Amino acid sequence: MAKTPLGTTRTTGQKCPESGVWEAQSSPSTKIPLSEGETFPPYNNKSVTWKLISYA
């Protein structure tokens, strides 16, 4: 199965399509490790867009 391309984005509440390091597209930003199937969390109590920046 092909990997999800780096740069893929998902939003808070969606399921993670690929294990790796995801970066919040917000200011300030943060990076989190997330496993495939986990749900993207809010950041700073807000819904944010997460971008895949590296594979696990």
Jmol script that loads the backbone (N, CA, C; Angstrom):
load data "model"
ATOM      1  N   MET A   1       0.834  -1.189   0.000  1.00  0.00           N
ATOM      2  CA  MET A   1       0.000   0.000   0.000  1.00  0.00           C
ATOM      3  C   MET A   1       0.877   1.251   0.000  1.00  0.00           C
ATOM      4  N   ALA A   2       0.557   2.215  -0.832  1.00  0.00           N
ATOM      5  CA  ALA A   2       1.355   3.435  -0.958  1.00  0.00           C
ATOM      6  C   ALA A   2       1.206   4.304   0.283  1.00  0.00           C
ATOM      7  N   LYS A   3       2.292   4.978   0.624  1.00  0.00           N
ATOM      8  CA  LYS A   3       2.258   5.901   1.755  1.00  0.00           C
ATOM      9  C   LYS A   3       1.476   7.154   1.372  1.00  0.00           C
ATOM     10  N   THR A   4       0.864   7.759   2.389  1.00  0.00           N
ATOM     11  CA  THR A   4       0.219   9.054   2.200  1.00  0.00           C
ATOM     12  C   THR A   4       1.328  10.072   1.924  1.00  0.00           C
ATOM     13  N   PRO A   5       1.187  10.906   0.893  1.00  0.00           N
ATOM     14  CA  PRO A   5       2.262  11.849   0.554  1.00  0.00           C
ATOM     15  C   PRO A   5       2.548  12.862   1.667  1.00  0.00           C
ATOM     16  N   LEU A   6       3.835  13.189   1.850  1.00  0.00           N
ATOM     17  CA  LEU A   6       4.200  14.265   2.769  1.00  0.00           C
ATOM     18  C   LEU A   6       3.495  15.527   2.289  1.00  0.00           C
ATOM     19  N   GLY A   7       3.069  16.359   3.225  1.00  0.00           N
ATOM     20  CA  GLY A   7       2.340  17.570   2.877  1.00  0.00           C
ATOM     21  C   GLY A   7       0.832  17.393   2.925  1.00  0.00           C
ATOM     22  N   THR A   8       0.371  16.138   3.080  1.00  0.00           N
ATOM     23  CA  THR A   8      -1.059  15.870   3.204  1.00  0.00           C
ATOM     24  C   THR A   8      -1.584  16.578   4.448  1.00  0.00           C
ATOM     25  N   THR A   9      -2.802  17.127   4.371  1.00  0.00           N
ATOM     26  CA  THR A   9      -3.392  17.805   5.528  1.00  0.00           C
ATOM     27  C   THR A   9      -4.703  17.138   5.935  1.00  0.00           C
ATOM     28  N   ARG A  10      -4.960  17.231   7.229  1.00  0.00           N
ATOM     29  CA  ARG A  10      -6.223  16.766   7.810  1.00  0.00           C
ATOM     30  C   ARG A  10      -6.573  17.751   8.922  1.00  0.00           C
ATOM     31  N   THR A  11      -7.828  17.741   9.359  1.00  0.00           N
ATOM     32  CA  THR A  11      -8.247  18.668  10.404  1.00  0.00           C
ATOM     33  C   THR A  11      -8.606  17.932  11.693  1.00  0.00           C
ATOM     34  N   THR A  12      -8.665  18.696  12.780  1.00  0.00           N
ATOM     35  CA  THR A  12      -9.042  18.171  14.091  1.00  0.00           C
ATOM     36  C   THR A  12     -10.322  17.354  13.965  1.00  0.00           C
ATOM     37  N   GLY A  13     -10.311  16.167  14.566  1.00  0.00           N
ATOM     38  CA  GLY A  13     -11.476  15.293  14.561  1.00  0.00           C
ATOM     39  C   GLY A  13     -11.433  14.216  13.490  1.00  0.00           C
ATOM     40  N   GLN A  14     -10.588  14.403  12.464  1.00  0.00           N
ATOM     41  CA  GLN A  14     -10.469  13.382  11.424  1.00  0.00           C
ATOM     42  C   GLN A  14      -9.523  12.281  11.895  1.00  0.00           C
ATOM     43  N   LYS A  15      -9.593  11.135  11.236  1.00  0.00           N
ATOM     44  CA  LYS A  15      -8.699  10.012  11.550  1.00  0.00           C
ATOM     45  C   LYS A  15      -7.386  10.182  10.789  1.00  0.00           C
ATOM     46  N   CYS A  16      -6.294   9.829  11.449  1.00  0.00           N
ATOM     47  CA  CYS A  16      -4.965   9.929  10.861  1.00  0.00           C
ATOM     48  C   CYS A  16      -4.777   8.855   9.786  1.00  0.00           C
ATOM     49  N   PRO A  17      -4.394   9.256   8.553  1.00  0.00           N
ATOM     50  CA  PRO A  17      -4.235   8.277   7.480  1.00  0.00           C
ATOM     51  C   PRO A  17      -2.854   7.627   7.426  1.00  0.00           C
ATOM     52  N   GLU A  18      -1.880   8.181   8.155  1.00  0.00           N
ATOM     53  CA  GLU A  18      -0.497   7.698   8.070  1.00  0.00           C
ATOM     54  C   GLU A  18       0.240   8.011   9.364  1.00  0.00           C
ATOM     55  N   SER A  19       0.916   7.012   9.931  1.00  0.00           N
ATOM     56  CA  SER A  19       1.726   7.249  11.132  1.00  0.00           C
ATOM     57  C   SER A  19       2.895   8.143  10.780  1.00  0.00           C
ATOM     58  N   GLY A  20       3.134   9.138  11.626  1.00  0.00           N
ATOM     59  CA  GLY A  20       4.248  10.047  11.377  1.00  0.00           C
ATOM     60  C   GLY A  20       4.180  11.257  12.279  1.00  0.00           C
ATOM     61  N   VAL A  21       4.947  12.279  11.897  1.00  0.00           N
ATOM     62  CA  VAL A  21       4.964  13.536  12.633  1.00  0.00           C
ATOM     63  C   VAL A  21       4.103  14.527  11.865  1.00  0.00           C
ATOM     64  N   TRP A  22       3.158  15.111  12.571  1.00  0.00           N
ATOM     65  CA  TRP A  22       2.196  16.055  11.995  1.00  0.00           C
ATOM     66  C   TRP A  22       2.405  17.406  12.657  1.00  0.00           C
ATOM     67  N   GLU A  23       2.335  18.470  11.861  1.00  0.00           N
ATOM     68  CA  GLU A  23       2.561  19.833  12.353  1.00  0.00           C
ATOM     69  C   GLU A  23       1.275  20.647  12.245  1.00  0.00           C
ATOM     70  N   ALA A  24       0.935  21.327  13.335  1.00  0.00           N
ATOM     71  CA  ALA A  24      -0.246  22.194  13.335  1.00  0.00           C
ATOM     72  C   ALA A  24       0.032  23.408  12.461  1.00  0.00           C
ATOM     73  N   GLN A  25      -0.910  23.710  11.580  1.00  0.00           N
ATOM     74  CA  GLN A  25      -0.776  24.869  10.695  1.00  0.00           C
ATOM     75  C   GLN A  25      -1.442  26.063  11.379  1.00  0.00           C
ATOM     76  N   SER A  26      -0.786  26.518  12.443  1.00  0.00           N
ATOM     77  CA  SER A  26      -1.305  27.616  13.257  1.00  0.00           C
ATOM     78  C   SER A  26      -0.133  28.378  13.848  1.00  0.00           C
ATOM     79  N   SER A  27      -0.443  29.469  14.503  1.00  0.00           N
ATOM     80  CA  SER A  27       0.594  30.251  15.153  1.00  0.00           C
ATOM     81  C   SER A  27       0.178  30.472  16.607  1.00  0.00           C
ATOM     82  N   PRO A  28       0.953  29.988  17.589  1.00  0.00           N
ATOM     83  CA  PRO A  28       2.176  29.209  17.394  1.00  0.00           C
ATOM     84  C   PRO A  28       1.853  27.805  16.890  1.00  0.00           C
ATOM     85  N   SER A  29       2.863  27.155  16.345  1.00  0.00           N
ATOM     86  CA  SER A  29       2.696  25.820  15.811  1.00  0.00           C
ATOM     87  C   SER A  29       3.237  24.795  16.798  1.00  0.00           C
ATOM     88  N   THR A  30       2.949  23.542  16.542  1.00  0.00           N
ATOM     89  CA  THR A  30       3.513  22.447  17.322  1.00  0.00           C
ATOM     90  C   THR A  30       3.586  21.229  16.430  1.00  0.00           C
ATOM     91  N   LYS A  31       4.394  20.266  16.827  1.00  0.00           N
ATOM     92  CA  LYS A  31       4.512  19.006  16.097  1.00  0.00           C
ATOM     93  C   LYS A  31       4.140  17.880  17.051  1.00  0.00           C
ATOM     94  N   ILE A  32       3.414  16.883  16.521  1.00  0.00           N
ATOM     95  CA  ILE A  32       3.025  15.730  17.341  1.00  0.00           C
ATOM     96  C   ILE A  32       3.234  14.444  16.554  1.00  0.00           C
ATOM     97  N   PRO A  33       3.622  13.359  17.253  1.00  0.00           N
ATOM     98  CA  PRO A  33       3.617  12.052  16.595  1.00  0.00           C
ATOM     99  C   PRO A  33       2.202  11.497  16.671  1.00  0.00           C
ATOM    100  N   LEU A  34       1.709  10.949  15.585  1.00  0.00           N
ATOM    101  CA  LEU A  34       0.369  10.379  15.568  1.00  0.00           C
ATOM    102  C   LEU A  34       0.417   9.078  14.787  1.00  0.00           C
ATOM    103  N   SER A  35      -0.302   8.084  15.270  1.00  0.00           N
ATOM    104  CA  SER A  35      -0.356   6.784  14.604  1.00  0.00           C
ATOM    105  C   SER A  35      -1.589   6.687  13.716  1.00  0.00           C
ATOM    106  N   GLU A  36      -1.471   5.907  12.653  1.00  0.00           N
ATOM    107  CA  GLU A  36      -2.590   5.682  11.745  1.00  0.00           C
ATOM    108  C   GLU A  36      -3.820   5.243  12.522  1.00  0.00           C
ATOM    109  N   GLY A  37      -4.951   5.867  12.245  1.00  0.00           N
ATOM    110  CA  GLY A  37      -6.203   5.520  12.902  1.00  0.00           C
ATOM    111  C   GLY A  37      -6.545   6.367  14.106  1.00  0.00           C
ATOM    112  N   GLU A  38      -5.541   7.078  14.675  1.00  0.00           N
ATOM    113  CA  GLU A  38      -5.825   7.968  15.798  1.00  0.00           C
ATOM    114  C   GLU A  38      -6.575   9.197  15.290  1.00  0.00           C
ATOM    115  N   THR A  39      -7.233   9.896  16.199  1.00  0.00           N
ATOM    116  CA  THR A  39      -7.988  11.093  15.848  1.00  0.00           C
ATOM    117  C   THR A  39      -7.126  12.333  16.082  1.00  0.00           C
ATOM    118  N   PHE A  40      -7.136  13.237  15.108  1.00  0.00           N
ATOM    119  CA  PHE A  40      -6.369  14.474  15.264  1.00  0.00           C
ATOM    120  C   PHE A  40      -6.961  15.322  16.385  1.00  0.00           C
ATOM    121  N   PRO A  41      -6.114  15.782  17.305  1.00  0.00           N
ATOM    122  CA  PRO A  41      -6.601  16.557  18.449  1.00  0.00           C
ATOM    123  C   PRO A  41      -6.723  18.047  18.115  1.00  0.00           C
ATOM    124  N   PRO A  42      -7.444  18.770  18.982  1.00  0.00           N
ATOM    125  CA  PRO A  42      -7.408  20.233  18.865  1.00  0.00           C
ATOM    126  C   PRO A  42      -6.051  20.728  19.364  1.00  0.00           C
ATOM    127  N   TYR A  43      -5.729  21.958  19.073  1.00  0.00           N
ATOM    128  CA  TYR A  43      -4.496  22.576  19.562  1.00  0.00           C
ATOM    129  C   TYR A  43      -4.853  23.965  20.074  1.00  0.00           C
ATOM    130  N   ASN A  44      -4.402  24.286  21.291  1.00  0.00           N
ATOM    131  CA  ASN A  44      -4.773  25.549  21.946  1.00  0.00           C
ATOM    132  C   ASN A  44      -6.293  25.691  22.012  1.00  0.00           C
ATOM    133  N   ASN A  45      -6.971  24.566  22.268  1.00  0.00           N
ATOM    134  CA  ASN A  45      -8.433  24.526  22.377  1.00  0.00           C
ATOM    135  C   ASN A  45      -9.155  24.955  21.108  1.00  0.00           C
ATOM    136  N   LYS A  46      -8.502  24.804  19.960  1.00  0.00           N
ATOM    137  CA  LYS A  46      -9.106  25.168  18.680  1.00  0.00           C
ATOM    138  C   LYS A  46      -8.949  24.028  17.683  1.00  0.00           C
ATOM    139  N   SER A  47      -9.873  23.980  16.740  1.00  0.00           N
ATOM    140  CA  SER A  47      -9.750  23.057  15.613  1.00  0.00           C
ATOM    141  C   SER A  47      -8.677  23.602  14.681  1.00  0.00           C
ATOM    142  N   VAL A  48      -7.734  22.755  14.298  1.00  0.00           N
ATOM    143  CA  VAL A  48      -6.648  23.205  13.422  1.00  0.00           C
ATOM    144  C   VAL A  48      -6.442  22.208  12.287  1.00  0.00           C
ATOM    145  N   THR A  49      -5.696  22.638  11.304  1.00  0.00           N
ATOM    146  CA  THR A  49      -5.273  21.769  10.210  1.00  0.00           C
ATOM    147  C   THR A  49      -3.897  21.215  10.568  1.00  0.00           C
ATOM    148  N   TRP A  50      -3.728  19.913  10.368  1.00  0.00           N
ATOM    149  CA  TRP A  50      -2.463  19.233  10.632  1.00  0.00           C
ATOM    150  C   TRP A  50      -1.840  18.810   9.296  1.00  0.00           C
ATOM    151  N   LYS A  51      -0.515  18.963   9.180  1.00  0.00           N
ATOM    152  CA  LYS A  51       0.189  18.597   7.946  1.00  0.00           C
ATOM    153  C   LYS A  51       1.242  17.536   8.246  1.00  0.00           C
ATOM    154  N   LEU A  52       1.265  16.482   7.418  1.00  0.00           N
ATOM    155  CA  LEU A  52       2.247  15.411   7.569  1.00  0.00           C
ATOM    156  C   LEU A  52       3.613  15.924   7.106  1.00  0.00           C
ATOM    157  N   ILE A  53       4.594  15.920   8.039  1.00  0.00           N
ATOM    158  CA  ILE A  53       5.909  16.439   7.682  1.00  0.00           C
ATOM    159  C   ILE A  53       6.995  15.371   7.649  1.00  0.00           C
ATOM    160  N   SER A  54       6.758  14.224   8.304  1.00  0.00           N
ATOM    161  CA  SER A  54       7.709  13.112   8.189  1.00  0.00           C
ATOM    162  C   SER A  54       7.023  11.811   8.587  1.00  0.00           C
ATOM    163  N   TYR A  55       7.567  10.708   8.083  1.00  0.00           N
ATOM    164  CA  TYR A  55       7.008   9.399   8.380  1.00  0.00           C
ATOM    165  C   TYR A  55       7.570   8.867   9.688  1.00  0.00           C
ATOM    166  N   ALA A  56       6.812   7.957  10.343  1.00  0.00           N
ATOM    167  CA  ALA A  56       7.243   7.364  11.598  1.00  0.00           C
ATOM    168  C   ALA A  56       8.360   6.362  11.338  1.00  0.00           C
TER     169      ALA A  56
END
end "model"
wireframe off; spacefill off
backbone 0.3
color backbone group
